[in-house]
Amino acid sequence: MSALFNFQSLLLVILLVICTCTYVRGIMPRLIDRNKEGFLGLFWMSARIGERLSPYVALACVAMAVKILME
């Protein structure tokens, strides 16, 4: 089943994109910062969300991990 049709999988993909973009921006900021508009701007916005809301993103990752392990 596609991640678009399963809500839990969609949330997992969104969390992984946020975490990956934040990590990549920490290592190579120029790679993320050059695309602030258009479709690739979603990666820039994801990196911003990960930087500014990092405690909440971390809690969401832990909650998702517990949810997956309990299944």
Predicted model as a PDB file, atoms N, CA, C, CB and O in Angstrom, pLDDT in the B-factor column:
MODEL        1                                                                  
ATOM      1  N   MET A   1       0.839  -1.170   0.000  1.00 58.00           N  
ATOM      2  CA  MET A   1       0.000   0.000   0.000  1.00 58.00           C  
ATOM      3  C   MET A   1       0.892   1.243   0.000  1.00 58.00           C  
ATOM      4  CB  MET A   1      -0.959  -0.008   1.216  1.00 58.00           C  
ATOM      5  O   MET A   1       1.946   1.252   0.635  1.00 58.00           O  
ATOM      6  N   SER A   2       0.485   2.251  -0.685  1.00 63.00           N  
ATOM      7  CA  SER A   2       1.242   3.492  -0.770  1.00 63.00           C  
ATOM      8  C   SER A   2       1.171   4.261   0.544  1.00 63.00           C  
ATOM      9  CB  SER A   2       0.723   4.358  -1.920  1.00 63.00           C  
ATOM     10  O   SER A   2       0.198   4.156   1.292  1.00 63.00           O  
ATOM     11  N   ALA A   3       2.222   5.039   0.811  1.00 59.00           N  
ATOM     12  CA  ALA A   3       2.260   5.841   2.040  1.00 59.00           C  
ATOM     13  C   ALA A   3       1.225   6.962   2.006  1.00 59.00           C  
ATOM     14  CB  ALA A   3       3.660   6.432   2.248  1.00 59.00           C  
ATOM     15  O   ALA A   3       0.898   7.532   3.047  1.00 59.00           O  
ATOM     16  N   LEU A   4       0.713   7.279   0.837  1.00 64.00           N  
ATOM     17  CA  LEU A   4      -0.283   8.339   0.736  1.00 64.00           C  
ATOM     18  C   LEU A   4      -1.646   7.903   1.239  1.00 64.00           C  
ATOM     19  CB  LEU A   4      -0.397   8.806  -0.689  1.00 64.00           C  
ATOM     20  O   LEU A   4      -2.457   8.742   1.631  1.00 64.00           O  
ATOM     21  N   PHE A   5      -1.910   6.609   1.235  1.00 77.00           N  
ATOM     22  CA  PHE A   5      -3.216   6.110   1.621  1.00 77.00           C  
ATOM     23  C   PHE A   5      -3.272   5.606   3.056  1.00 77.00           C  
ATOM     24  CB  PHE A   5      -3.623   5.019   0.696  1.00 77.00           C  
ATOM     25  O   PHE A   5      -4.352   5.336   3.582  1.00 77.00           O  
ATOM     26  N   ASN A   6      -2.117   5.479   3.687  1.00 82.00           N  
ATOM     27  CA  ASN A   6      -2.041   5.024   5.067  1.00 82.00           C  
ATOM     28  C   ASN A   6      -1.544   6.202   5.904  1.00 82.00           C  
ATOM     29  CB  ASN A   6      -1.097   3.766   5.214  1.00 82.00           C  
ATOM     30  O   ASN A   6      -0.426   6.674   5.703  1.00 82.00           O  
ATOM     31  N   PHE A   7      -2.363   6.676   6.834  1.00 84.00           N  
ATOM     32  CA  PHE A   7      -2.046   7.894   7.585  1.00 84.00           C  
ATOM     33  C   PHE A   7      -0.779   7.744   8.416  1.00 84.00           C  
ATOM     34  CB  PHE A   7      -3.208   8.266   8.490  1.00 84.00           C  
ATOM     35  O   PHE A   7       0.026   8.673   8.478  1.00 84.00           O  
ATOM     36  N   GLN A   8      -0.588   6.603   9.049  1.00 84.00           N  
ATOM     37  CA  GLN A   8       0.607   6.388   9.859  1.00 84.00           C  
ATOM     38  C   GLN A   8       1.863   6.411   8.983  1.00 84.00           C  
ATOM     39  CB  GLN A   8       0.507   5.051  10.621  1.00 84.00           C  
ATOM     40  O   GLN A   8       2.881   6.978   9.379  1.00 84.00           O  
ATOM     41  N   SER A   9       1.800   5.811   7.820  1.00 84.00           N  
ATOM     42  CA  SER A   9       2.945   5.815   6.915  1.00 84.00           C  
ATOM     43  C   SER A   9       3.219   7.213   6.381  1.00 84.00           C  
ATOM     44  CB  SER A   9       2.711   4.849   5.757  1.00 84.00           C  
ATOM     45  O   SER A   9       4.375   7.596   6.202  1.00 84.00           O  
ATOM     46  N   LEU A  10       2.169   7.971   6.128  1.00 86.00           N  
ATOM     47  CA  LEU A  10       2.344   9.348   5.666  1.00 86.00           C  
ATOM     48  C   LEU A  10       3.029  10.189   6.736  1.00 86.00           C  
ATOM     49  CB  LEU A  10       0.987   9.970   5.290  1.00 86.00           C  
ATOM     50  O   LEU A  10       3.930  10.966   6.420  1.00 86.00           O  
ATOM     51  N   LEU A  11       2.621  10.050   7.992  1.00 88.00           N  
ATOM     52  CA  LEU A  11       3.277  10.769   9.076  1.00 88.00           C  
ATOM     53  C   LEU A  11       4.738  10.358   9.217  1.00 88.00           C  
ATOM     54  CB  LEU A  11       2.541  10.530  10.385  1.00 88.00           C  
ATOM     55  O   LEU A  11       5.597  11.198   9.486  1.00 88.00           O  
ATOM     56  N   LEU A  12       5.023   9.081   9.038  1.00 89.00           N  
ATOM     57  CA  LEU A  12       6.392   8.597   9.121  1.00 89.00           C  
ATOM     58  C   LEU A  12       7.248   9.193   8.012  1.00 89.00           C  
ATOM     59  CB  LEU A  12       6.425   7.074   9.052  1.00 89.00           C  
ATOM     60  O   LEU A  12       8.381   9.604   8.259  1.00 89.00           O  
ATOM     61  N   VAL A  13       6.724   9.244   6.805  1.00 90.00           N  
ATOM     62  CA  VAL A  13       7.463   9.833   5.678  1.00 90.00           C  
ATOM     63  C   VAL A  13       7.718  11.313   5.925  1.00 90.00           C  
ATOM     64  CB  VAL A  13       6.688   9.642   4.356  1.00 90.00           C  
ATOM     65  O   VAL A  13       8.819  11.797   5.662  1.00 90.00           O  
ATOM     66  N   ILE A  14       6.735  12.035   6.420  1.00 92.00           N  
ATOM     67  CA  ILE A  14       6.906  13.462   6.707  1.00 92.00           C  
ATOM     68  C   ILE A  14       7.973  13.672   7.778  1.00 92.00           C  
ATOM     69  CB  ILE A  14       5.571  14.087   7.158  1.00 92.00           C  
ATOM     70  O   ILE A  14       8.820  14.554   7.638  1.00 92.00           O  
ATOM     71  N   LEU A  15       7.943  12.872   8.846  1.00 93.00           N  
ATOM     72  CA  LEU A  15       8.962  12.983   9.889  1.00 93.00           C  
ATOM     73  C   LEU A  15      10.355  12.667   9.351  1.00 93.00           C  
ATOM     74  CB  LEU A  15       8.631  12.050  11.050  1.00 93.00           C  
ATOM     75  O   LEU A  15      11.324  13.340   9.703  1.00 93.00           O  
ATOM     76  N   LEU A  16      10.459  11.657   8.508  1.00 93.00           N  
ATOM     77  CA  LEU A  16      11.759  11.311   7.938  1.00 93.00           C  
ATOM     78  C   LEU A  16      12.280  12.404   7.010  1.00 93.00           C  
ATOM     79  CB  LEU A  16      11.664   9.993   7.182  1.00 93.00           C  
ATOM     80  O   LEU A  16      13.481  12.674   6.991  1.00 93.00           O  
ATOM     81  N   VAL A  17      11.400  13.031   6.246  1.00 94.00           N  
ATOM     82  CA  VAL A  17      11.819  14.138   5.376  1.00 94.00           C  
ATOM     83  C   VAL A  17      12.309  15.311   6.209  1.00 94.00           C  
ATOM     84  CB  VAL A  17      10.659  14.584   4.463  1.00 94.00           C  
ATOM     85  O   VAL A  17      13.334  15.915   5.890  1.00 94.00           O  
ATOM     86  N   ILE A  18      11.587  15.638   7.271  1.00 94.00           N  
ATOM     87  CA  ILE A  18      11.993  16.745   8.141  1.00 94.00           C  
ATOM     88  C   ILE A  18      13.353  16.464   8.761  1.00 94.00           C  
ATOM     89  CB  ILE A  18      10.945  16.983   9.243  1.00 94.00           C  
ATOM     90  O   ILE A  18      14.233  17.325   8.743  1.00 94.00           O  
ATOM     91  N   CYS A  19      13.531  15.276   9.306  1.00 94.00           N  
ATOM     92  CA  CYS A  19      14.798  14.940   9.955  1.00 94.00           C  
ATOM     93  C   CYS A  19      15.957  14.889   8.953  1.00 94.00           C  
ATOM     94  CB  CYS A  19      14.676  13.600  10.677  1.00 94.00           C  
ATOM     95  O   CYS A  19      17.057  15.355   9.251  1.00 94.00           O  
ATOM     96  N   THR A  20      15.712  14.326   7.778  1.00 94.00           N  
ATOM     97  CA  THR A  20      16.763  14.227   6.768  1.00 94.00           C  
ATOM     98  C   THR A  20      17.164  15.600   6.258  1.00 94.00           C  
ATOM     99  CB  THR A  20      16.306  13.352   5.605  1.00 94.00           C  
ATOM    100  O   THR A  20      18.354  15.881   6.117  1.00 94.00           O  
ATOM    101  N   CYS A  21      16.199  16.456   5.981  1.00 94.00           N  
ATOM    102  CA  CYS A  21      16.509  17.794   5.481  1.00 94.00           C  
ATOM    103  C   CYS A  21      17.254  18.624   6.520  1.00 94.00           C  
ATOM    104  CB  CYS A  21      15.229  18.511   5.068  1.00 94.00           C  
ATOM    105  O   CYS A  21      18.155  19.389   6.176  1.00 94.00           O  
ATOM    106  N   THR A  22      16.886  18.476   7.778  1.00 93.00           N  
ATOM    107  CA  THR A  22      17.582  19.195   8.843  1.00 93.00           C  
ATOM    108  C   THR A  22      19.019  18.713   8.967  1.00 93.00           C  
ATOM    109  CB  THR A  22      16.849  19.024  10.178  1.00 93.00           C  
ATOM    110  O   THR A  22      19.930  19.519   9.160  1.00 93.00           O  
ATOM    111  N   TYR A  23      19.229  17.414   8.858  1.00 94.00           N  
ATOM    112  CA  TYR A  23      20.579  16.854   8.936  1.00 94.00           C  
ATOM    113  C   TYR A  23      21.429  17.309   7.756  1.00 94.00           C  
ATOM    114  CB  TYR A  23      20.521  15.324   8.983  1.00 94.00           C  
ATOM    115  O   TYR A  23      22.577  17.715   7.937  1.00 94.00           O  
ATOM    116  N   VAL A  24      20.873  17.244   6.554  1.00 93.00           N  
ATOM    117  CA  VAL A  24      21.619  17.648   5.359  1.00 93.00           C  
ATOM    118  C   VAL A  24      21.946  19.143   5.417  1.00 93.00           C  
ATOM    119  CB  VAL A  24      20.811  17.322   4.075  1.00 93.00           C  
ATOM    120  O   VAL A  24      23.038  19.551   5.022  1.00 93.00           O  
ATOM    121  N   ARG A  25      21.022  19.948   5.899  1.00 92.00           N  
ATOM    122  CA  ARG A  25      21.290  21.381   6.007  1.00 92.00           C  
ATOM    123  C   ARG A  25      22.380  21.668   7.029  1.00 92.00           C  
ATOM    124  CB  ARG A  25      20.018  22.131   6.382  1.00 92.00           C  
ATOM    125  O   ARG A  25      23.130  22.631   6.871  1.00 92.00           O  
ATOM    126  N   GLY A  26      22.481  20.854   8.068  1.00 91.00           N  
ATOM    127  CA  GLY A  26      23.543  21.021   9.046  1.00 91.00           C  
ATOM    128  C   GLY A  26      24.918  20.705   8.477  1.00 91.00           C  
ATOM    129  O   GLY A  26      25.912  21.317   8.867  1.00 91.00           O  
ATOM    130  N   ILE A  27      24.973  19.750   7.555  1.00 94.00           N  
ATOM    131  CA  ILE A  27      26.254  19.352   6.965  1.00 94.00           C  
ATOM    132  C   ILE A  27      26.594  20.212   5.748  1.00 94.00           C  
ATOM    133  CB  ILE A  27      26.219  17.869   6.567  1.00 94.00           C  
ATOM    134  O   ILE A  27      27.716  20.703   5.624  1.00 94.00           O  
ATOM    135  N   MET A  28      25.627  20.393   4.858  1.00 92.00           N  
ATOM    136  CA  MET A  28      25.838  21.166   3.629  1.00 92.00           C  
ATOM    137  C   MET A  28      24.711  22.182   3.469  1.00 92.00           C  
ATOM    138  CB  MET A  28      25.911  20.229   2.384  1.00 92.00           C  
ATOM    139  O   MET A  28      23.776  21.943   2.705  1.00 92.00           O  
ATOM    140  N   PRO A  29      24.781  23.307   4.174  1.00 90.00           N  
ATOM    141  CA  PRO A  29      23.671  24.271   4.145  1.00 90.00           C  
ATOM    142  C   PRO A  29      23.407  24.846   2.757  1.00 90.00           C  
ATOM    143  CB  PRO A  29      23.953  25.401   5.101  1.00 90.00           C  
ATOM    144  O   PRO A  29      22.268  25.180   2.431  1.00 90.00           O  
ATOM    145  N   ARG A  30      24.427  24.960   1.956  1.00 91.00           N  
ATOM    146  CA  ARG A  30      24.259  25.542   0.626  1.00 91.00           C  
ATOM    147  C   ARG A  30      23.365  24.680  -0.274  1.00 91.00           C  
ATOM    148  CB  ARG A  30      25.620  25.733  -0.030  1.00 91.00           C  
ATOM    149  O   ARG A  30      22.669  25.199  -1.147  1.00 91.00           O  
ATOM    150  N   LEU A  31      23.391  23.386  -0.058  1.00 89.00           N  
ATOM    151  CA  LEU A  31      22.585  22.472  -0.868  1.00 89.00           C  
ATOM    152  C   LEU A  31      21.091  22.698  -0.652  1.00 89.00           C  
ATOM    153  CB  LEU A  31      22.944  21.024  -0.543  1.00 89.00           C  
ATOM    154  O   LEU A  31      20.311  22.627  -1.602  1.00 89.00           O  
ATOM    155  N   ILE A  32      20.690  22.966   0.573  1.00 88.00           N  
ATOM    156  CA  ILE A  32      19.271  23.179   0.894  1.00 88.00           C  
ATOM    157  C   ILE A  32      18.873  24.636   0.669  1.00 88.00           C  
ATOM    158  CB  ILE A  32      18.982  22.772   2.353  1.00 88.00           C  
ATOM    159  O   ILE A  32      17.773  24.909   0.188  1.00 88.00           O  
ATOM    160  N   ASP A  33      19.757  25.572   1.011  1.00 86.00           N  
ATOM    161  CA  ASP A  33      19.401  26.987   0.987  1.00 86.00           C  
ATOM    162  C   ASP A  33      19.256  27.572  -0.415  1.00 86.00           C  
ATOM    163  CB  ASP A  33      20.424  27.764   1.733  1.00 86.00           C  
ATOM    164  O   ASP A  33      18.623  28.615  -0.575  1.00 86.00           O  
ATOM    165  N   ARG A  34      19.819  26.935  -1.422  1.00 88.00           N  
ATOM    166  CA  ARG A  34      19.739  27.518  -2.763  1.00 88.00           C  
ATOM    167  C   ARG A  34      18.366  27.343  -3.404  1.00 88.00           C  
ATOM    168  CB  ARG A  34      20.790  26.900  -3.652  1.00 88.00           C  
ATOM    169  O   ARG A  34      18.060  28.017  -4.388  1.00 88.00           O  
ATOM    170  N   ASN A  35      17.547  26.464  -2.875  1.00 83.00           N  
ATOM    171  CA  ASN A  35      16.213  26.200  -3.429  1.00 83.00           C  
ATOM    172  C   ASN A  35      15.153  26.596  -2.415  1.00 83.00           C  
ATOM    173  CB  ASN A  35      16.057  24.706  -3.822  1.00 83.00           C  
ATOM    174  O   ASN A  35      14.624  25.744  -1.701  1.00 83.00           O  
ATOM    175  N   LYS A  36      14.842  27.882  -2.347  1.00 87.00           N  
ATOM    176  CA  LYS A  36      13.844  28.345  -1.383  1.00 87.00           C  
ATOM    177  C   LYS A  36      12.454  28.477  -1.988  1.00 87.00           C  
ATOM    178  CB  LYS A  36      14.266  29.670  -0.806  1.00 87.00           C  
ATOM    179  O   LYS A  36      11.483  28.685  -1.260  1.00 87.00           O  
ATOM    180  N   GLU A  37      12.345  28.362  -3.272  1.00 87.00           N  
ATOM    181  CA  GLU A  37      11.052  28.494  -3.943  1.00 87.00           C  
ATOM    182  C   GLU A  37      10.809  27.286  -4.835  1.00 87.00           C  
ATOM    183  CB  GLU A  37      10.989  29.800  -4.772  1.00 87.00           C  
ATOM    184  O   GLU A  37      11.735  26.561  -5.199  1.00 87.00           O  
ATOM    185  N   GLY A  38       9.557  27.090  -5.172  1.00 87.00           N  
ATOM    186  CA  GLY A  38       9.186  25.994  -6.047  1.00 87.00           C  
ATOM    187  C   GLY A  38       9.049  24.688  -5.294  1.00 87.00           C  
ATOM    188  O   GLY A  38       8.923  24.669  -4.069  1.00 87.00           O  
ATOM    189  N   PHE A  39       9.074  23.595  -6.042  1.00 89.00           N  
ATOM    190  CA  PHE A  39       8.895  22.275  -5.441  1.00 89.00           C  
ATOM    191  C   PHE A  39      10.034  21.926  -4.487  1.00 89.00           C  
ATOM    192  CB  PHE A  39       8.788  21.216  -6.528  1.00 89.00           C  
ATOM    193  O   PHE A  39       9.799  21.358  -3.421  1.00 89.00           O  
ATOM    194  N   LEU A  40      11.262  22.263  -4.865  1.00 87.00           N  
ATOM    195  CA  LEU A  40      12.398  21.957  -3.997  1.00 87.00           C  
ATOM    196  C   LEU A  40      12.424  22.841  -2.756  1.00 87.00           C  
ATOM    197  CB  LEU A  40      13.697  22.114  -4.765  1.00 87.00           C  
ATOM    198  O   LEU A  40      13.187  22.574  -1.828  1.00 87.00           O  
ATOM    199  N   GLY A  41      11.612  23.878  -2.726  1.00 90.00           N  
ATOM    200  CA  GLY A  41      11.482  24.701  -1.536  1.00 90.00           C  
ATOM    201  C   GLY A  41      10.850  23.950  -0.379  1.00 90.00           C  
ATOM    202  O   GLY A  41      10.981  24.359   0.775  1.00 90.00           O  
ATOM    203  N   LEU A  42      10.165  22.853  -0.677  1.00 92.00           N  
ATOM    204  CA  LEU A  42       9.607  22.022   0.396  1.00 92.00           C  
ATOM    205  C   LEU A  42      10.714  21.454   1.284  1.00 92.00           C  
ATOM    206  CB  LEU A  42       8.767  20.876  -0.196  1.00 92.00           C  
ATOM    207  O   LEU A  42      10.524  21.295   2.490  1.00 92.00           O  
ATOM    208  N   PHE A  43      11.860  21.151   0.693  1.00 93.00           N  
ATOM    209  CA  PHE A  43      12.974  20.635   1.481  1.00 93.00           C  
ATOM    210  C   PHE A  43      13.553  21.725   2.372  1.00 93.00           C  
ATOM    211  CB  PHE A  43      14.062  20.065   0.566  1.00 93.00           C  
ATOM    212  O   PHE A  43      13.951  21.458   3.505  1.00 93.00           O  
ATOM    213  N   TRP A  44      13.600  22.952   1.863  1.00 92.00           N  
ATOM    214  CA  TRP A  44      14.066  24.078   2.675  1.00 92.00           C  
ATOM    215  C   TRP A  44      13.103  24.318   3.845  1.00 92.00           C  
ATOM    216  CB  TRP A  44      14.197  25.361   1.807  1.00 92.00           C  
ATOM    217  O   TRP A  44      13.530  24.541   4.978  1.00 92.00           O  
ATOM    218  N   MET A  45      11.800  24.268   3.553  1.00 93.00           N  
ATOM    219  CA  MET A  45      10.813  24.453   4.617  1.00 93.00           C  
ATOM    220  C   MET A  45      10.877  23.314   5.639  1.00 93.00           C  
ATOM    221  CB  MET A  45       9.401  24.548   4.021  1.00 93.00           C  
ATOM    222  O   MET A  45      10.706  23.544   6.836  1.00 93.00           O  
ATOM    223  N   SER A  46      11.120  22.106   5.176  1.00 93.00           N  
ATOM    224  CA  SER A  46      11.249  20.979   6.094  1.00 93.00           C  
ATOM    225  C   SER A  46      12.451  21.145   7.008  1.00 93.00           C  
ATOM    226  CB  SER A  46      11.362  19.675   5.319  1.00 93.00           C  
ATOM    227  O   SER A  46      12.386  20.823   8.195  1.00 93.00           O  
ATOM    228  N   ALA A  47      13.551  21.649   6.455  1.00 93.00           N  
ATOM    229  CA  ALA A  47      14.738  21.889   7.275  1.00 93.00           C  
ATOM    230  C   ALA A  47      14.466  22.977   8.312  1.00 93.00           C  
ATOM    231  CB  ALA A  47      15.935  22.285   6.389  1.00 93.00           C  
ATOM    232  O   ALA A  47      14.925  22.873   9.449  1.00 93.00           O  
ATOM    233  N   ARG A  48      13.732  24.009   7.936  1.00 93.00           N  
ATOM    234  CA  ARG A  48      13.371  25.072   8.880  1.00 93.00           C  
ATOM    235  C   ARG A  48      12.494  24.542  10.009  1.00 93.00           C  
ATOM    236  CB  ARG A  48      12.650  26.208   8.151  1.00 93.00           C  
ATOM    237  O   ARG A  48      12.695  24.891  11.172  1.00 93.00           O  
ATOM    238  N   ILE A  49      11.529  23.704   9.668  1.00 93.00           N  
ATOM    239  CA  ILE A  49      10.660  23.112  10.684  1.00 93.00           C  
ATOM    240  C   ILE A  49      11.497  22.274  11.648  1.00 93.00           C  
ATOM    241  CB  ILE A  49       9.551  22.245  10.028  1.00 93.00           C  
ATOM    242  O   ILE A  49      11.304  22.337  12.862  1.00 93.00           O  
ATOM    243  N   GLY A  50      12.421  21.494  11.106  1.00 92.00           N  
ATOM    244  CA  GLY A  50      13.271  20.661  11.944  1.00 92.00           C  
ATOM    245  C   GLY A  50      14.170  21.467  12.860  1.00 92.00           C  
ATOM    246  O   GLY A  50      14.441  21.052  13.987  1.00 92.00           O  
ATOM    247  N   GLU A  51      14.636  22.621  12.388  1.00 91.00           N  
ATOM    248  CA  GLU A  51      15.509  23.464  13.216  1.00 91.00           C  
ATOM    249  C   GLU A  51      14.730  24.188  14.298  1.00 91.00           C  
ATOM    250  CB  GLU A  51      16.244  24.478  12.351  1.00 91.00           C  
ATOM    251  O   GLU A  51      15.154  24.225  15.453  1.00 91.00           O  
ATOM    252  N   ARG A  52      13.622  24.748  13.942  1.00 93.00           N  
ATOM    253  CA  ARG A  52      12.873  25.589  14.879  1.00 93.00           C  
ATOM    254  C   ARG A  52      12.033  24.798  15.864  1.00 93.00           C  
ATOM    255  CB  ARG A  52      11.987  26.525  14.123  1.00 93.00           C  
ATOM    256  O   ARG A  52      11.838  25.232  16.999  1.00 93.00           O  
ATOM    257  N   LEU A  53      11.539  23.660  15.451  1.00 92.00           N  
ATOM    258  CA  LEU A  53      10.672  22.859  16.312  1.00 92.00           C  
ATOM    259  C   LEU A  53      11.330  21.535  16.684  1.00 92.00           C  
ATOM    260  CB  LEU A  53       9.332  22.602  15.624  1.00 92.00           C  
ATOM    261  O   LEU A  53      10.646  20.520  16.812  1.00 92.00           O  
ATOM    262  N   SER A  54      12.648  21.534  16.858  1.00 88.00           N  
ATOM    263  CA  SER A  54      13.370  20.286  17.069  1.00 88.00           C  
ATOM    264  C   SER A  54      12.898  19.491  18.286  1.00 88.00           C  
ATOM    265  CB  SER A  54      14.823  20.576  17.209  1.00 88.00           C  
ATOM    266  O   SER A  54      12.846  18.265  18.192  1.00 88.00           O  
ATOM    267  N   PRO A  55      12.548  20.104  19.429  1.00 90.00           N  
ATOM    268  CA  PRO A  55      12.058  19.268  20.542  1.00 90.00           C  
ATOM    269  C   PRO A  55      10.749  18.555  20.201  1.00 90.00           C  
ATOM    270  CB  PRO A  55      11.859  20.125  21.793  1.00 90.00           C  
ATOM    271  O   PRO A  55      10.551  17.400  20.579  1.00 90.00           O  
ATOM    272  N   TYR A  56       9.871  19.237  19.496  1.00 92.00           N  
ATOM    273  CA  TYR A  56       8.597  18.633  19.124  1.00 92.00           C  
ATOM    274  C   TYR A  56       8.781  17.560  18.054  1.00 92.00           C  
ATOM    275  CB  TYR A  56       7.630  19.704  18.630  1.00 92.00           C  
ATOM    276  O   TYR A  56       8.100  16.536  18.080  1.00 92.00           O  
ATOM    277  N   VAL A  57       9.687  17.786  17.124  1.00 91.00           N  
ATOM    278  CA  VAL A  57       9.979  16.785  16.096  1.00 91.00           C  
ATOM    279  C   VAL A  57      10.593  15.550  16.753  1.00 91.00           C  
ATOM    280  CB  VAL A  57      10.935  17.362  15.008  1.00 91.00           C  
ATOM    281  O   VAL A  57      10.270  14.421  16.382  1.00 91.00           O  
ATOM    282  N   ALA A  58      11.474  15.764  17.724  1.00 90.00           N  
ATOM    283  CA  ALA A  58      12.085  14.634  18.431  1.00 90.00           C  
ATOM    284  C   ALA A  58      11.027  13.838  19.190  1.00 90.00           C  
ATOM    285  CB  ALA A  58      13.175  15.129  19.403  1.00 90.00           C  
ATOM    286  O   ALA A  58      11.041  12.608  19.168  1.00 90.00           O  
ATOM    287  N   LEU A  59      10.120  14.527  19.854  1.00 92.00           N  
ATOM    288  CA  LEU A  59       9.040  13.827  20.558  1.00 92.00           C  
ATOM    289  C   LEU A  59       8.146  13.060  19.585  1.00 92.00           C  
ATOM    290  CB  LEU A  59       8.199  14.823  21.366  1.00 92.00           C  
ATOM    291  O   LEU A  59       7.701  11.952  19.884  1.00 92.00           O  
ATOM    292  N   ALA A  60       7.890  13.648  18.435  1.00 92.00           N  
ATOM    293  CA  ALA A  60       7.080  12.963  17.427  1.00 92.00           C  
ATOM    294  C   ALA A  60       7.797  11.719  16.912  1.00 92.00           C  
ATOM    295  CB  ALA A  60       6.758  13.911  16.260  1.00 92.00           C  
ATOM    296  O   ALA A  60       7.157  10.697  16.664  1.00 92.00           O  
ATOM    297  N   CYS A  61       9.107  11.793  16.748  1.00 91.00           N  
ATOM    298  CA  CYS A  61       9.875  10.628  16.305  1.00 91.00           C  
ATOM    299  C   CYS A  61       9.848   9.519  17.360  1.00 91.00           C  
ATOM    300  CB  CYS A  61      11.330  11.030  15.997  1.00 91.00           C  
ATOM    301  O   CYS A  61       9.690   8.344  17.029  1.00 91.00           O  
ATOM    302  N   VAL A  62      10.002   9.897  18.617  1.00 93.00           N  
ATOM    303  CA  VAL A  62       9.949   8.909  19.689  1.00 93.00           C  
ATOM    304  C   VAL A  62       8.550   8.285  19.766  1.00 93.00           C  
ATOM    305  CB  VAL A  62      10.331   9.557  21.043  1.00 93.00           C  
ATOM    306  O   VAL A  62       8.424   7.071  19.920  1.00 93.00           O  
ATOM    307  N   ALA A  63       7.526   9.087  19.662  1.00 92.00           N  
ATOM    308  CA  ALA A  63       6.156   8.574  19.703  1.00 92.00           C  
ATOM    309  C   ALA A  63       5.899   7.618  18.533  1.00 92.00           C  
ATOM    310  CB  ALA A  63       5.145   9.740  19.671  1.00 92.00           C  
ATOM    311  O   ALA A  63       5.258   6.580  18.698  1.00 92.00           O  
ATOM    312  N   MET A  64       6.403   7.979  17.360  1.00 90.00           N  
ATOM    313  CA  MET A  64       6.225   7.110  16.197  1.00 90.00           C  
ATOM    314  C   MET A  64       6.990   5.800  16.370  1.00 90.00           C  
ATOM    315  CB  MET A  64       6.686   7.824  14.921  1.00 90.00           C  
ATOM    316  O   MET A  64       6.502   4.740  15.976  1.00 90.00           O  
ATOM    317  N   ALA A  65       8.179   5.868  16.953  1.00 91.00           N  
ATOM    318  CA  ALA A  65       8.956   4.652  17.186  1.00 91.00           C  
ATOM    319  C   ALA A  65       8.245   3.724  18.175  1.00 91.00           C  
ATOM    320  CB  ALA A  65      10.357   5.008  17.708  1.00 91.00           C  
ATOM    321  O   ALA A  65       8.186   2.511  17.973  1.00 91.00           O  
ATOM    322  N   VAL A  66       7.712   4.309  19.236  1.00 92.00           N  
ATOM    323  CA  VAL A  66       6.975   3.490  20.214  1.00 92.00           C  
ATOM    324  C   VAL A  66       5.742   2.878  19.564  1.00 92.00           C  
ATOM    325  CB  VAL A  66       6.564   4.339  21.446  1.00 92.00           C  
ATOM    326  O   VAL A  66       5.433   1.708  19.792  1.00 92.00           O  
ATOM    327  N   LYS A  67       5.053   3.648  18.773  1.00 90.00           N  
ATOM    328  CA  LYS A  67       3.847   3.150  18.090  1.00 90.00           C  
ATOM    329  C   LYS A  67       4.177   1.988  17.167  1.00 90.00           C  
ATOM    330  CB  LYS A  67       3.177   4.275  17.289  1.00 90.00           C  
ATOM    331  O   LYS A  67       3.451   0.996  17.122  1.00 90.00           O  
ATOM    332  N   ILE A  68       5.274   2.114  16.432  1.00 88.00           N  
ATOM    333  CA  ILE A  68       5.673   1.040  15.499  1.00 88.00           C  
ATOM    334  C   ILE A  68       6.121  -0.198  16.277  1.00 88.00           C  
ATOM    335  CB  ILE A  68       6.818   1.524  14.557  1.00 88.00           C  
ATOM    336  O   ILE A  68       5.805  -1.319  15.881  1.00 88.00           O  
ATOM    337  N   LEU A  69       6.851  -0.010  17.377  1.00 91.00           N  
ATOM    338  CA  LEU A  69       7.325  -1.150  18.161  1.00 91.00           C  
ATOM    339  C   LEU A  69       6.194  -1.881  18.875  1.00 91.00           C  
ATOM    340  CB  LEU A  69       8.347  -0.689  19.173  1.00 91.00           C  
ATOM    341  O   LEU A  69       6.298  -3.081  19.130  1.00 91.00           O  
ATOM    342  N   MET A  70       5.124  -1.176  19.198  1.00 89.00           N  
ATOM    343  CA  MET A  70       3.997  -1.801  19.888  1.00 89.00           C  
ATOM    344  C   MET A  70       3.124  -2.637  18.962  1.00 89.00           C  
ATOM    345  CB  MET A  70       3.156  -0.746  20.549  1.00 89.00           C  
ATOM    346  O   MET A  70       2.309  -3.430  19.435  1.00 89.00           O  
ATOM    347  N   GLU A  71       3.278  -2.475  17.670  1.00 80.00           N  
ATOM    348  CA  GLU A  71       2.453  -3.251  16.722  1.00 80.00           C  
ATOM    349  C   GLU A  71       2.940  -4.649  16.561  1.00 80.00           C  
ATOM    350  CB  GLU A  71       2.422  -2.589  15.378  1.00 80.00           C  
ATOM    351  O   GLU A  71       2.357  -5.423  15.803  1.00 80.00           O  
TER     352      GLU A  71                                                      
ENDMDL                                                                          
END                                                                             
